[in-house]
Amino acid sequence: MKVIAAYLLARLGGNTNPSADDLKRICGAVGAEIDGDRLELFFSQVDGKNIDELVASGKEKLALVPSSDDTSAAAPPAVVEETTEEKVEEEEEEDDFDGPFSLFGPDN
């Protein structure tokens, strides 16, 4: 992701053809390092391709991925009920403890 982000930042900055050194300098400016193997892989995959078309293609693919803001809809009902029961049991256990050594002294 760092390689892609640095590449796109260079493009936004006006560099129409960023090099590996450009990406290293961008990441180095924020204290991040880029692995040389990842740079080579990235440039081998985008070589000769229009980055704007790649981004547009990626957006189309992401549009097909189902998503939901409601995280409880993704969990099966049994899991939701089980975690609710566990929370209630934990709260009851905490309330029942009146050990001989109270942290804050007697409750008078």
N, C-alpha and C positions, 0 to 999 in steps of 0.2 A: 504494500500500500504506500510505503514511503516513496518508492520509485515512481509510482504513478502520480502521486500527489506532487512531487517535485517536478515531474515532467509537465504536468498541467499548469503549475505555477509559473514555470519558465515560459510556457506558451502564452499565458495571460500577461506576462511581463513584456511580451513582444518578440521573444525569441521563437522564430518559426521552426527551427530545427535544433532543439537542445541536444548537447552532447553528454556523454557520461560524466565528463569533468564539470559541466554546468550543474548536473543533478547532485554531484558530490558537494559542490560549493553551496548549493541551496540547503541541503540537509545539514552540512557542517555549520551553517550560520545559526542553526537552532540547536546545535549540539547532538545531532543524530548522525549515525554512520550508516552507509549503504554497503551491503555485501556485493563484491564485484561479480559474483556468479549471478546474482539476481539482476544486476544491470545488464549483463550479457543476455540473459534470458529475455528480459523485457525488450531490449532493442532488437533481438532476433525475431520476436513475435510481432513487433510493430513496423519492422523494416518494409518500406515500400507501400505502407497503408496510410490512409488518411485518418488521422486521429479523431477528427470531427465525426466521421462516419462510424468509427469504432464506438465512440461515446453514444451516438444516436442508436446504434444497434444494441448496445448494452441497456439503454433505457427501455427499449421495446421488450427485451427479455425480462427485465425487472418488473415491468407492468404485468407480466403473466404470473408472477409469483404471488400466491395468496397471502394476505396479511390481515391482521386483526389488532385493534387497539386493546381489546378486552382479553387479558391474559388468562382469566378464569375460564374462558370458553375453550381454550386449548387443553386444559387439564380435565381428565375424566372425573365425573362426579364423585366417585369413590375416594379419589385422592383428596379432593377438596373437603369432603366430610371428615376424612381421617385426620387431616391437619387441624381442622377446627376442633375436633374432639381432643387432640393432643394438647392444644393451647389451653382448653378449659381445664384439663387435668393438671397441667403445670401450674396454673394460677391457683387451683385448690391446694396443691401441695405446698406452695409458698405461704399461703395464708394460714395453714394448720400448724406451722412450726413455731413452737413457743419454748425452745430449748432452755436449759438451765443457765446458759451464758448469753444474755442478750447483748447485742452489739452496742446499743444505746442506753442500757440500764433498764430498770423496771418500768413498766407502763403504769404509772400512778396518776 
